């Protein structure tokens, strides 16, 4: 059994007070265009009826994962983004790679039907990490950057990353199944002319 599973089990054991626990995870992002199906629908509504959130403890942003690893309603804090998230959706890649050495969390980036798809996908790639610290059952007093991760006409949201002093991702993207180029191109034919680089 992987050490992070043991740590999570101990954290959530009946009768034990919740205490935040830091683990290493793979981090990807998804948005309106590469949600499956495209839009804001989620499989496990808890705080929200649709993928959303401000990133505060009271209003955490939706994230997707393997429900056998992160139960719906699990709150996490992502230090490099300075935001809180809550498990409200399933992630196909997390389910397929359940036996990987580190779990996968797929964070909601935002977007709408009118968003620039290339900007959204570039923002998701920018903040993807092959390994990052995530805090499970975090205390409510961690610093929060409330600027949205994605804002149309900014790739990524300059207001956000300038405040958080975040470095670009230099690692390969571990995409969810629905974000493969063929899947997105079927939904957004205009992408064919954008020459988007897929990793």
Secondary structure, DSSP 8 states (H G I E B T S, - for coil): --HHHHHHHHHT-TTS----EEEEEEEEEEETTTSSSSSS--SS-SS-SSS---SSSTT-EEEEE-TTTS-TT-EEEETTTTEEEEEEEE-HHHHHTTTSSSEEEEEEEE--TTS-HHHHHHHHHHH-EEEEEEEET--TTS----S-S-BTTBSS-HHHHHHHT-----S-----GGGSHHHHHHH-GGGGGTT----
